[in-house]
Structures are given as C-alpha cells and as structure tokens.
C-alpha cells in the first residue's frame, strides 16, 4: 500500500489472523459447497451465541466442519441440526472471514502474485476503506471485496469497492467482487442490474460456483496469464 501512497493498519489481532489462516481447509470445504454454505450462514446470521440451529439440509457440511474441530454436533430434529461452535473466533470466521482467507490462499497457491494480503484497512477519512484482499503483480494492484451476506448483489457493495480503488490508484487498480452466493438460476432483475453497475466500474464479479477457479481468475484479471476474462459471467 505504501507504494500507492497509502498507509494501512490491520484491525484484527495477530493471534486471530494466524488461527483464521490455519483454517484454510475449512474455507475450502465451504467454498466447494456454496448452496449448503448459504444454508449454514442463514443459521449463523444474527446469532451471537455459540449454540446454533442449522437446517438439516446442511448436515453433511456440518459433519465435515466438525471433523476439523471447529464445532460439535449436539442434537438433531426433523428440521434442524444443533451444534456448538468452538469459540467466538471460530464463529467470526464461519460467519464471513473464511471467504477472505480462501481467496487469499487460493491467490497464493496460483503462484503469480509478488505480494498478497487479506484483512487490511487503509488509513483514510472515508468510512469504507477496508481491503478484504489485495495483491500485486509487477507493480499492478488488484483489490477484492468478499461478501457472504444474505443478498450480496447490492450495488452499495460495488460503490464501496470502487471508492477504495479510487483511494489507491483509480482506473489503474483491478477490482474484483467475490461472493459465495451462486448466481441466480432464473432471470433476476436485481442481479442483472448489479452486473451492469459492475461493468460500468470495471469490476469483475465472481459468484459461488466459480470459487474453485478463483486463483486462475485473479491471475487472468491482473494480466499474469494472458488476456483478461470478460467483466462478468452473466452471459454464460
């Protein structure tokens, strides 16, 4: 960031970051099953306790997460699976930080970035100045916004990403929006508008079904693997 005339801070503790990074294997499980992950997140949103009730549809995913020690299955009804999350750090990770860690690690595994970081905050007066993931390649900068929210396709997310890009280099910065939410299976006016607004701001959109290819996609977007892909995949 200093190369782009900005200073930064790291808002989360070093202990938490080391723990979150060690859970990369959990983030892989979540990324590979976007529909079940959406069900898990629906059960965790608004829940500030370590006890959670998740729809039984996500039971296979919960069993996988339990095998890594992140949670314990405590009961089951016809409709829900009851579980206890290991601790508050684990809960925070499962609610959203897992996507940042996944994108960061996949970028590293793609072996093209000169530097790659996650969870930074630019020191600036603007309220929306966080970088979920940032990488450089041959003095080029790429920043990513990662969203696991119920409705990630809100244009406010694009405005936030674009405003951060303006802080650190404007049109010279590659911008990528990443969500674990799969693209709508039917025509969706809100999603189509989101993609149009992303096009206007030169923001590349990655949806849940594309997460397994995020490393190569980032590599192409920053020009480390030939020509860039189209701004969105909405025509596929």
C-alpha positions in Angstrom: 0.0 0.0 0.0 2.8 2.4 0.7 3.9 2.1 -2.9 0.5 3.6 -3.8 0.8 6.5 -1.4 -1.3 5.0 1.4 -0.6 3.6 4.8 -2.6 0.8 6.3 -3.4 -0.9 9.6 -4.5 -4.4 10.5 -7.7 -4.3 12.5 -7.7 -7.9 13.8 -5.2 -9.4 16.2 -2.3 -11.4 15.0 -3.5 -14.3 17.1 -6.8 -14.3 15.4 -5.3 -14.0 11.9 -2.9 -16.9 12.5 -5.9 -19.0 13.6 -8.0 -18.0 10.7 -5.3 -18.7 8.2 -4.8 -22.2 9.8 -8.5 -22.9 8.9 -7.9 -22.7 5.2 -9.0 -26.3 4.9 -12.4 -25.4 6.4 -12.7 -22.5 3.9 -12.1 -24.9 1.1 -15.0 -27.1 2.3 -17.3 -24.0 2.4 -16.2 -22.7 -1.0 -16.8 -26.1 -2.7 -20.4 -26.3 -1.5 -21.9 -22.9 -2.0 -25.6 -23.9 -1.7 -25.1 -25.7 1.7 -22.8 -22.9 2.9 -25.7 -20.5 2.2 -27.9 -22.6 4.5 -25.2 -22.6 7.2 -24.8 -18.8 7.0 -28.5 -18.3 7.2 -28.5 -20.2 10.6 -25.5 -18.2 11.9 -26.6 -14.7 10.9 -27.8 -12.7 13.8 -26.6 -15.4 16.2 -24.3 -14.1 18.8 -24.1 -17.3 20.9 -22.0 -20.3 20.3 -25.1 -22.6 20.1 -26.7 -22.7 16.7 -29.6 -24.5 14.9 -28.9 -25.1 11.3 -31.3 -26.6 8.7 -30.8 -30.3 8.3 -30.1 -29.8 4.6 -26.6 -28.6 5.6 -25.9 -31.7 7.8 -23.2 -33.1 5.5 -21.4 -29.8 5.6 -21.6 -29.5 9.3 -20.2 -33.0 9.7 -17.2 -32.0 7.6 -16.6 -28.8 9.6 -17.0 -30.9 12.8 -14.2 -33.2 11.6 -11.8 -30.2 11.8 -12.8 -29.4 15.4 -14.5 -26.1 14.6 -17.9 -27.2 16.0 -19.6 -30.1 17.8 -22.9 -31.6 16.7 -25.1 -31.8 19.8 -28.5 -32.9 18.6 -30.9 -33.3 15.7 -34.6 -32.9 15.0 -36.6 -33.5 11.8 -35.8 -30.0 10.6 -32.5 -28.8 12.2 -29.1 -29.9 13.4 -28.0 -28.4 16.7 -24.3 -27.6 17.2 -21.9 -25.7 19.4 -19.3 -23.5 17.8 -15.9 -23.9 19.4 -15.4 -20.3 20.4 -16.1 -16.7 19.3 -13.2 -16.6 16.9 -14.5 -19.7 15.2 -17.9 -18.1 14.9 -16.5 -14.9 13.4 -14.5 -17.0 10.9 -17.5 -19.1 9.9 -19.7 -16.0 9.5 -17.6 -14.4 6.9 -13.8 -14.3 7.3 -13.5 -17.7 5.8 -14.1 -16.3 2.3 -11.3 -13.7 2.7 -8.9 -16.4 3.8 -10.0 -18.7 1.0 -9.5 -16.1 -1.7 -6.1 -15.0 -0.2 -4.8 -18.5 0.0 -6.0 -19.5 -3.5 -4.3 -16.5 -4.9 -1.0 -17.5 -3.2 -1.4 -21.1 -4.5 -1.8 -19.8 -8.0 1.9 -18.7 -7.7 1.8 -15.4 -9.6 1.5 -12.6 -7.0 4.5 -10.7 -5.8 2.6 -9.9 -2.6 -0.8 -10.9 -1.3 -2.6 -9.9 1.9 -6.0 -10.1 3.5 -7.9 -8.0 6.1 -6.2 -4.7 5.7 -7.7 -1.2 6.4 -6.4 1.9 4.6 -5.8 4.8 6.9 -8.1 7.5 5.4 -11.1 9.6 6.4 -13.6 7.6 4.3 -15.6 5.1 6.4 -15.5 2.4 3.7 -11.8 1.8 3.4 -11.2 -1.9 4.1 -9.4 -4.3 1.8 -10.7 -7.8 2.1 -7.8 -9.0 -0.1 -5.1 -7.2 -2.1 -2.3 -8.5 -4.2 0.3 -7.0 -6.5 1.9 -8.4 -9.7 4.7 -6.4 -11.5 3.6 -3.2 -9.7 0.0 -3.7 -10.6 -2.6 -3.8 -7.8 -5.7 -5.9 -7.6 -8.2 -5.5 -4.7 -11.1 -7.7 -3.8 -14.3 -7.3 -1.9 -15.6 -10.6 -0.4 -19.2 -10.9 0.7 -21.1 -13.7 2.4 -24.2 -11.7 3.1 -27.8 -12.8 2.5 -28.1 -10.6 -0.5 -24.6 -9.8 -1.8 -25.8 -8.4 -5.1 -26.4 -4.9 -3.7 -24.9 -2.0 -5.6 -23.7 -0.4 -2.4 -21.0 -3.1 -2.3 -19.8 -2.0 -5.7 -19.7 1.6 -4.6 -17.6 0.7 -1.6 -15.1 -1.3 -3.6 -14.8 1.4 -6.2 -14.3 4.1 -3.6 -11.4 2.1 -2.2 -10.0 1.7 -5.6 -10.1 5.5 -6.1 -8.1 5.9 -2.9 -5.2 3.7 -4.1 -5.0 4.3 -7.9 -8.4 4.7 -9.6 -8.6 3.1 -13.0 -5.1 1.6 -12.6 -6.4 -0.8 -10.0 -8.1 -4.1 -10.9 -11.3 -4.6 -8.9 -12.9 -8.0 -8.1 -16.1 -8.7 -6.3 -16.3 -12.2 -4.8 -19.3 -13.9 -3.2 -20.0 -17.4 -2.1 -23.6 -16.9 -3.3 -24.4 -18.7 -6.5 -25.6 -16.7 -9.5 -29.5 -16.8 -9.7 -30.7 -19.8 -11.7 -33.5 -17.7 -13.3 -33.7 -14.2 -14.7 -33.2 -11.8 -11.9 -33.5 -8.1 -12.4 -31.6 -7.2 -9.3 -28.6 -9.4 -10.3 -28.7 -8.1 -13.9 -28.6 -4.5 -12.6 -25.7 -5.4 -10.3 -23.7 -6.8 -13.2 -24.4 -3.7 -15.3 -23.2 -1.5 -12.5 -20.1 -3.7 -12.1 -19.4 -3.3 -15.8 -19.6 0.5 -15.6 -17.0 0.5 -12.8 -14.8 -2.2 -14.4 -15.4 -4.6 -11.6 -15.0 -8.3 -12.2 -17.7 -10.4 -10.5 -17.1 -13.9 -9.1 -20.1 -15.9 -7.8 -20.2 -19.1 -5.7 -20.0 -21.7 -8.5 -16.7 -20.0 -9.7 -14.9 -20.1 -6.4 -13.0 -23.2 -7.2 -11.4 -21.3 -10.0 -10.7 -18.1 -8.1 -6.9 -18.4 -8.3 -6.7 -18.6 -12.1 -9.4 -15.9 -12.4 -7.4 -13.5 -10.3 -4.3 -14.4 -12.3 -6.0 -13.6 -15.6 -7.6 -10.4 -14.2 -4.2 -8.9 -13.3 -2.6 -9.9 -16.6 -0.4 -12.6 -15.3 -1.9 -15.3 -17.6 -2.5 -13.5 -20.9 -5.7 -11.6 -21.8 -8.3 -10.9 -19.1 -11.7 -12.5 -18.9 -14.9 -10.6 -19.6 -16.1 -8.4 -16.7 -18.9 -10.8 -15.7 -20.0 -14.3 -16.5 -23.7 -13.4 -16.8 -23.9 -14.4 -20.5 -22.8 -18.0 -19.7 
